[in-house]
Structure formats: C-alpha cells, structure tokens
Amino acid sequence: MRIFTEQAIKEYAEAHPDAKVALQEWTTIVKRSEWTCFADVKKTFNKGTINEKKALQGLELTLQSEDFVTIIGGNGAGKSTTMNIITGYLASTEGEVLINGHNILEEPEEAKKCIGYLPELPPVYTDMTVLEYLKFVAELKKIPKDQRKKQILEVMNLVKITDMQNRLIKNLSKGYRQRVGLAQAVLGYPPIIILDEPTVGLDPKQIIEIRDLIKSLGKKHTVILSSHILSEVSAVCDYVMIIAKGQLVASDTPENLSKLMLGSNTVTCTVHGTRKQLVPALNALDAKEIQYENTPNEEQIKVKITTEKDKDIREELFYALAKANCPILELTSSSMSLEDVFLELTDDSGKAARKLKKAEKEQLKQKECEKECEPEADKTAVGETSEEKSTDAAESAAETKQEEGDAQ
C-alpha cells in the first residue's frame, strides 16, 4: 500500500521525465486531496509449512482526504490482518506499505506520525487515570510540550470523557474504555485514523454514541473502519471494501454496489384507480416490464415497474398517473441491502462476484461512450490499443464460458 501527497508525486515526476505523462492522471486525482493509497499487499502465515495459510491475496485501494472507507468481511476474511499490515504491526509477505513516501517498516516513526490506530482491544494501561494515560500517549507521539495540554483537553471533549479524566481506567465501563482508546488514536490529529471493530461488545446505547463519534471524525480525517456489523457500516460509511478469503471482491459505494448487483431499477407503487385506467397510462412509459397485482381494496392496484438500471422513472410515472387521475398512495424504489450484497458476493461459487465485475465493465463502457462528443484528437489519446481490445475480447470469452458453466 502506498500513500502519497501531491508534492511527492510532483517531485517523482520531475525526477523521472518518462513517468510524467503516466502520473498526470494521479496528480489530478490528488488535486483536492492530500492522501492517495495504492495497495497490493499479500500476507501468508506459516509459509512453506503444512499449516500455510494465505490471509491476504492482494488489495487495491484509493483514498482521498476525509473519505470514510469500511472494510467488511466474515470472521477470518483478513480484516484485522489488513489493519495490522497498514499500521506496521505485521509485515507483509509481498508488497509494501508506504505512507507519504515513508516505508512503514523501514521508517516507522515518520510513517506512523500520519496514523492514529484503535485496535479491537483498546491499548490502555488500566492502572493509570485517563489523564495520566493521555499525557503518556502525547509524550510517546512527541507532541510539542506547549501543545500537549490543549490537545488533551480538546480530545477529551471530543470523545466526551472530560468528567472521567481523574478516574482509573480499570474502573471504567467498556464503553468509556473504548472512548479512551479512541482518544489516544485521535491525539496528535493524524490525517488517517484506523479503527478495528470499534463497537464490538458494546451495548446498544454505547454503539450509537461511538458511531456518532466516528461519523464526526470523518469530517476532518480519512477514516478506515473494519467491521462485520453491516447495519453499522450502512449508517456511517461512504465507501465499502468487501473482503472474502483474503481477496477483495468488491470496492464501491453501498448505493452503487446495490445498483450493479440488481442489474435493473424497480419501482413499486399502490395506486387508487382501475386497471382500465392504468394500462393505457403506464404503457406509454419507457419500461422493461410492468406487473399488476390486485389488493384487498378493489379500488386500489399494486404495480411493479422495471426499467434499465440507470433510469429513474419516478417523475415520469407521477405525471402519467396524475394525467390519468389515478393518485399514488404509496411509492417505493427497490434496492438490495448491504447485507444482501455481502451475502451474494461472499458466496463460495463466486457467481455474484463475476456478475458484479461484468456490470462494472458495462458501466465503465457506458461512461466511455458518453465521451464520444470529445474532439477526435482527445479520442485518439484515450482510445483503446489493439492489444487492450484483444485482452477485453479474451476476458469476455472467458466470462461467457464461466457463465455457461454456472448455468449447467
């Protein structure tokens, strides 16, 4: 994994003229962001022995400032291993971790200045008071002496532990210990905060409090959260990485993952009117399929309308039914929950993962088609080479063969 600032990329481009063109795209990506990550990390435990286990098999991730990324996966998927490698607690078998150009293993002090880390079990000394512990952490992080008191007070206020500052940590509840652990991660205001299962073992009230606190951190920091509690992920994150058996099977926003997995856009509505009134009005819509269903109330009909995945038909539907004098009593847009997406993508057959990959390619091609209005010179610059086209054709043929195998 690599994390570079824009300045580091510019310096590299100046030192390597041949790489300037290739790096232009990355420079535009980080124009509004200080942090960008590139990952290809692999980890194998007990390599070369009968107990060999591949925990990670290569991950790729791009982060921008104030992004909120959540890594989700089942038990043993590789979430905690990923966190430990990013923070330098474990060394990767292949690949490396660079933070702003500093190797996490070769230059740990410089690299770790950019990271605040809360492991699954908070690293607190229970015989210290909260204030003593935070002073100790501030000293370890080499925060300037004239700033320590101010930062400690600010962080205690942020995580709401000011009233507990003189209490021994061993006398605190699990929720408050978690807050103390979060305070040590935020102390020094590192640009990246990494949280590993921060709400495990907390009661519902504590979970809501910690979740709100984590969301507030996302406004000023890049946050990487590891969790297998999908309701928590849906509530706080902007971007999701799904890991299964050490491999990255999906990486996108929850909304786009749902859209890609569905393959279509479905709207269900309950309408006050008769089928005789509805059919002419709805047949004029640009829909793939329209299904009618009777309800216990003879004056109401339930209608399910399916369109292409990128088409939102709700406005058109509203005006069509208004024109037919058929008021809409209920309207819902169908979508897959993050839980449904996760269960499909982590299925052992891998069928859903291939479906997602195919949908992503189609979405990418559609975006490229939208660029057809660009000048010819620009088209030539971004056009596919014959080698790329042949690679796409080979991949397409392989996917078709795999789909035939799934059908059998």
C-alpha positions in Angstrom: 0.0 0.0 0.0 1.3 3.5 -0.9 0.1 6.8 0.4 1.5 9.8 -1.4 1.0 13.6 -1.1 0.6 15.6 -4.2 4.0 17.2 -3.7 5.6 13.7 -3.5 4.1 12.8 -6.9 5.3 16.1 -8.5 8.8 15.5 -7.2 8.8 12.0 -8.5 7.6 13.2 -12.0 10.4 15.8 -12.1 13.0 13.2 -11.3 11.6 10.7 -13.8 10.6 12.6 -17.1 9.4 9.4 -18.7 6.9 8.9 -16.0 5.4 12.4 -16.2 2.6 11.6 -18.6 1.7 8.4 -16.7 1.5 10.4 -13.4 -0.7 13.2 -14.8 -3.9 11.3 -14.1 -2.8 10.5 -10.5 -1.9 14.2 -9.9 -5.4 15.3 -10.9 -6.9 12.7 -8.6 -5.0 14.1 -5.6 -5.6 17.7 -6.6 -8.3 18.1 -3.9 -6.8 15.5 -1.5 -3.6 15.1 0.4 -3.8 11.3 0.7 -4.0 8.7 -2.0 -3.4 5.0 -1.4 -2.4 2.2 -3.8 -2.3 -1.3 -2.3 -1.0 -4.7 -3.5 -0.3 -6.4 -0.1 -0.2 -10.1 0.4 0.2 -12.0 3.6 0.9 -15.7 4.2 1.2 -17.2 7.6 3.5 -20.3 8.2 4.7 -20.1 4.6 6.3 -23.3 3.3 4.8 -25.4 6.1 1.9 -27.8 6.2 -0.1 -25.1 8.1 0.4 -22.5 5.4 -2.5 -20.0 5.3 -3.0 -17.2 2.8 -4.6 -14.4 4.8 -4.4 -11.7 2.1 -4.0 -12.1 -1.6 -3.6 -8.6 -2.9 -5.7 -5.5 -2.1 -6.1 -2.2 -4.1 -7.5 1.0 -2.6 -7.5 4.7 -3.4 -8.3 7.1 -0.6 -8.9 10.9 -0.7 -9.0 13.3 2.2 -12.0 12.9 4.5 -13.0 9.7 2.9 -14.8 7.2 5.1 -13.9 3.7 4.0 -15.2 0.5 5.6 -13.6 -2.9 5.2 -16.1 -5.7 5.8 -15.9 -9.4 5.7 -16.8 -12.5 7.7 -14.7 -14.0 10.5 -11.2 -14.9 9.2 -11.7 -12.9 6.0 -8.5 -10.8 6.6 -9.8 -7.5 8.0 -7.6 -7.4 11.1 -4.6 -8.6 9.2 -5.1 -5.7 6.7 -5.2 -3.2 9.6 -2.1 -4.7 11.2 -0.1 -4.5 8.0 -1.2 -0.9 7.2 -0.1 0.1 10.7 3.2 -1.8 10.7 2.2 -4.3 13.4 2.7 -7.1 10.9 5.0 -7.3 7.9 3.5 -8.3 4.6 4.8 -11.3 2.7 4.7 -9.4 -0.5 4.2 -5.8 -1.4 5.0 -2.8 0.9 3.2 -0.1 2.8 4.3 3.5 2.1 2.8 6.5 3.8 3.7 9.8 2.2 6.8 8.1 0.8 7.9 6.5 4.1 8.1 2.7 4.3 6.1 1.6 7.4 8.8 -0.9 8.3 12.0 1.0 7.3 10.9 4.4 8.5 8.2 3.5 11.1 8.4 6.8 13.1 7.8 9.1 10.1 5.1 6.8 8.7 3.2 6.3 12.0 3.0 10.1 12.6 0.3 10.1 9.9 -1.7 7.3 11.5 -4.0 7.0 14.6 -4.9 3.4 15.3 -7.5 1.8 17.6 -7.2 -2.0 17.6 -10.0 -4.3 18.5 -8.9 -4.3 22.2 -8.0 -0.7 23.3 -4.3 -0.4 24.2 -4.8 1.2 27.6 -2.9 0.9 30.9 -5.6 0.1 33.5 -3.6 1.3 36.5 -3.4 4.8 35.1 -6.0 7.5 35.3 -7.4 8.7 32.0 -5.5 12.0 32.1 -2.2 10.2 33.1 -2.6 7.8 30.2 -3.3 10.6 27.6 -0.3 12.5 28.9 1.8 9.4 28.4 0.5 8.9 24.8 1.1 12.6 24.0 4.7 12.1 25.1 5.1 8.9 23.0 3.7 10.7 20.0 6.2 13.6 20.6 3.6 16.2 20.6 5.3 19.6 21.4 5.1 20.3 25.2 3.4 23.7 24.7 0.6 22.0 22.8 0.0 18.8 24.9 -2.4 20.2 27.5 -4.5 22.0 24.9 -4.7 18.9 22.6 -5.5 16.5 25.5 -8.4 18.8 26.7 -9.7 19.1 23.1 -9.6 15.3 22.5 -11.3 14.6 25.9 -14.1 17.0 25.0 -14.4 15.4 21.5 -14.9 11.9 22.9 -16.8 13.1 26.0 -14.5 11.7 28.7 -13.6 15.0 30.4 -15.7 14.0 33.5 -13.7 10.8 33.8 -10.2 12.2 33.5 -9.2 11.5 37.1 -10.7 8.0 37.3 -8.6 4.9 37.0 -9.1 3.2 33.6 -9.7 -0.2 35.3 -12.8 1.3 37.0 -14.4 2.5 33.7 -17.1 0.7 31.7 -16.2 -1.0 28.4 -17.8 1.9 26.5 -15.7 4.5 28.3 -12.5 2.4 27.8 -13.3 2.4 24.1 -13.6 6.2 24.2 -10.2 6.4 25.9 -8.8 4.2 23.1 -10.4 6.4 20.5 -8.9 9.5 22.3 -5.3 8.1 22.0 -5.9 7.4 18.3 -7.1 11.0 17.6 -4.4 12.6 19.8 -1.9 14.5 17.6 -4.6 14.9 14.9 -3.2 12.3 12.4 -4.7 12.6 8.9 -5.6 8.9 8.8 -7.5 7.1 11.6 -7.8 3.4 11.5 -10.5 1.7 13.7 -10.7 -2.1 14.0 -14.1 -3.3 15.2 -14.7 -0.3 17.4 -18.2 -1.2 18.7 -17.7 -4.9 19.5 -19.1 -5.8 22.9 -20.8 -2.5 23.5 -24.5 -2.2 24.5 -26.9 -0.5 22.0 -26.7 2.9 23.6 -22.9 2.8 23.6 -22.9 1.7 20.0 -25.0 4.7 18.9 -22.7 7.1 20.9 -19.5 5.6 19.4 -21.0 5.5 15.9 -21.9 9.2 16.1 -18.4 10.0 17.3 -16.8 8.1 14.4 -19.0 9.9 11.9 -17.8 13.2 13.3 -14.2 12.1 12.9 -14.9 11.5 9.2 -15.4 15.3 8.7 -11.8 16.1 9.4 -9.8 12.8 8.9 -9.6 10.0 6.5 -11.2 7.1 8.4 -10.6 3.4 7.7 -13.1 1.3 9.6 -13.1 -2.5 9.9 -16.4 -4.2 10.8 -18.6 -7.1 10.2 -21.7 -5.4 11.6 -23.4 -4.3 8.3 -26.0 -2.1 9.9 -23.2 -0.1 11.4 -21.4 0.2 8.0 -24.6 1.4 6.2 -25.0 4.1 8.9 -21.6 5.7 8.8 -19.5 4.9 5.7 -19.2 6.5 2.2 -17.3 3.6 0.6 -17.2 -0.2 1.1 -14.5 -2.8 0.5 -15.7 -6.4 0.8 -13.1 -9.0 1.6 -13.6 -12.7 1.3 -10.9 -15.3 1.9 -8.2 -12.7 1.7 -9.3 -11.3 -1.6 -11.0 -8.0 -2.5 -14.3 -9.0 -4.2 -15.9 -5.5 -4.3 -15.0 -1.9 -3.8 -17.6 0.9 -4.3 -20.2 3.0 -2.6 -23.1 0.9 -1.0 -25.6 2.6 -3.3 -23.7 1.7 -6.5 -23.0 -1.9 -5.3 -26.7 -2.3 -4.8 -27.5 -0.9 -8.3 -24.9 -3.0 -10.0 -26.0 -6.2 -8.3 -29.6 -5.7 -9.1 -29.0 -5.1 -12.8 -32.2 -3.1 -13.1 -34.2 -0.4 -11.4 -37.6 -1.4 -9.9 -40.3 0.8 -8.6 -43.4 -0.5 -6.7 -46.5 1.7 -6.2 -50.0 1.4 -4.9 -52.5 3.4 -7.0 -56.1 4.4 -6.5 -57.8 3.5 -9.8 -58.8 0.7 -12.1 -56.7 -1.4 -14.3 -58.7 0.0 -17.3 -57.4 3.5 -16.3 -53.8 2.4 -15.5 -52.9 0.2 -18.5 -53.0 3.0 -21.2 -51.2 5.5 -19.0 -48.4 3.0 -18.0 -47.9 1.5 -21.4 -46.6 4.9 -22.6 -43.7 4.7 -20.1 -40.2 3.5 -21.2 -40.3 0.4 -19.0 -38.9 -3.2 -19.5 -41.7 -4.9 -17.6 -44.9 -3.8 -15.8 -46.7 -6.2 -13.4 -50.2 -5.6 -11.9 -51.3 -7.1 -8.6 -54.8 -6.9 -7.1 -55.2 -5.7 -3.5 -57.9 -6.4 -0.8 -59.3 -3.0 -1.7 -61.0 -3.2 -5.1 -60.3 0.4 -5.8 -56.6 0.1 -5.4 -54.0 -1.7 -7.6 -50.3 -2.5 -6.9 -48.0 -2.0 -9.8 -44.3 -3.1 -10.2 -42.4 -1.4 -12.9 -38.9 -2.5 -14.0 -36.6 -0.3 -16.1 -32.9 -0.1 -17.0 -30.6 0.2 -14.0 -29.6 3.8 -14.8 -33.1 5.1 -15.5 -35.2 6.7 -12.7 -38.8 6.6 -13.8 -40.5 8.1 -10.8 -41.0 11.6 -12.1 -42.4 10.3 -15.4 -44.6 7.8 -13.5 -46.0 10.6 -11.3 -47.1 12.8 -14.3 -48.5 9.8 -16.2 -50.7 8.8 -13.3 -51.7 12.4 -12.5 -52.8 12.8 -16.1 -54.9 9.6 -15.8 -56.5 10.9 -12.5 -55.0 8.0 -10.5 -53.4 9.2 -7.3 -50.4 7.4 -5.9 -51.0 6.2 -2.4 -47.5 4.6 -1.9 -44.3 4.6 -3.9 -41.1 2.7 -3.1 -37.9 2.1 -5.0 -36.5 -1.4 -4.6 -32.8 -1.9 -3.7 -30.6 -4.6 -2.3 -29.5 -4.0 1.3 -25.7 -4.1 2.1 -26.4 -7.4 3.8 -27.9 -9.0 0.6 -24.9 -7.7 -1.4 -22.4 -9.1 1.1 -24.0 -12.5 1.2 -24.1 -12.8 -2.6 -20.6 -11.6 -3.1 -19.1 -13.9 -0.5 -20.9 -16.9 -1.8 -18.4 -19.8 -2.4 -19.4 -20.2 -6.1 -18.1 -16.7 -7.0 -21.0 -16.3 -9.5 -22.2 -13.0 -7.9 -18.7 -11.6 -7.9 -18.3 -12.3 -11.6 -21.7 -10.7 -12.3 -20.6 -7.6 -10.4 -17.3 -7.4 -12.4 -19.3 -7.7 -15.6 -21.7 -4.9 -14.5 -18.7 -2.7 -13.6 -17.3 -3.2 -17.0 -20.6 -2.3 -18.7 -20.8 0.8 -16.5 -17.3 1.8 -17.5 -18.0 1.3 -21.2 -21.1 3.5 -20.9 -19.1 6.3 -19.4 -16.6 6.0 -22.2 -19.4 6.2 -24.7 -20.5 9.5 -23.1 -17.1 10.9 -24.1 -17.8 10.4 -27.8 -18.6 14.1 -28.2 -14.9 14.9 -27.4 -12.7 16.2 -30.2 -11.0 13.5 -32.4 -7.6 14.3 -31.0 -8.8 13.5 -27.5 -10.5 10.3 -28.6 -7.2 9.1 -30.1 -5.4 9.9 -26.9 -7.8 7.9 -24.8 -8.7 5.2 -27.3 -8.0 1.5 -26.8 -5.0 -0.1 -28.4 -5.4 -3.3 -30.4 -3.7 -5.1 -27.5 -6.2 -3.8 -25.0 -9.1 -4.7 -27.3 -7.9 -8.3 -27.7 -7.4 -8.5 -23.9 -11.0 -7.4 -23.4 -12.2 -9.9 -26.0 -10.4 -12.7 -24.3 -11.8 -11.7 -20.9 -15.3 -11.5 -22.4 -14.9 -15.0 -23.9 -13.7 -16.4 -20.5 -16.7 -14.8 -18.7 -19.1 -16.3 -21.2 -17.6 -19.7 -20.7 -17.8 -19.3 -16.9 -21.5 -18.2 -17.1 -22.3 -21.3 -19.2 -20.7 -23.4 -16.5 -22.8 -21.7 -13.8 -26.0 -22.3 -15.8 -25.2 -26.0 -16.0 
